[in-house]
Amino acid sequence: MNVYDQMNQLCTALRESHEYKVVKEAKAKLKTDKTAEDMVKDFLTQKQEVEIMQYQGKKPEQAQLDKIQKLYEVLQLNPVAAEYIQGYIRFQMMIGDLSKTLGDTIKEAVE
């Protein structure tokens, strides 16, 4: 079994997955709505900053978390932005599950 061939098969399976197709279609729609696109970019940037802080063991300020929550609520009012965010979250969850499985396998090898 060639690991690289298996990775190529996994990438093909990802592209054929429902989650990938949904987020890809939602992204195309998002590009047609500049306001929604800007809101989504702002939300994802701020969310990423908090995630990086948490990864580094730092606790984000409550005001920062409240701001992200409010941005999320505003995004839900825009159907194009809401569709993209929901698809993005589901796709990221799938990628997270795959990453955990891969990480567990790597951990088995090095421990």
C-alpha positions, 0 to 999 in steps of 0.5 A: 500500500502506497501512502501517497496514493491513499492520500490522493484517494482521500483528497478525491473523497474530500472533493466528492463529499457533501460538506465540500460541495456545500461549502464550495457552492456557498463560497461562490454565492458569497463572492457575489455579495461583497457585504456578506463576504466582508462580514464573513472574513471579519468573523473568521479572522476574529474567530481565528485570533481567539482560537490561536490565543486558546491554543497558546493557553491564553484566555480571550477577553469576554468582550472579544468573545461577545463581539464574535457572538454578535458578529455570528448573530448578524451573519445569521440575518444574511442568508448568503453569509449564514449558508456559507458559515454553516457549510464552513463549520460543518466542513471544518468539523469533518476536517477536525475529525480526520485530523484527530484520527491522523494525529492519533495514528501518528501518536501511536507510532512515536510513543 
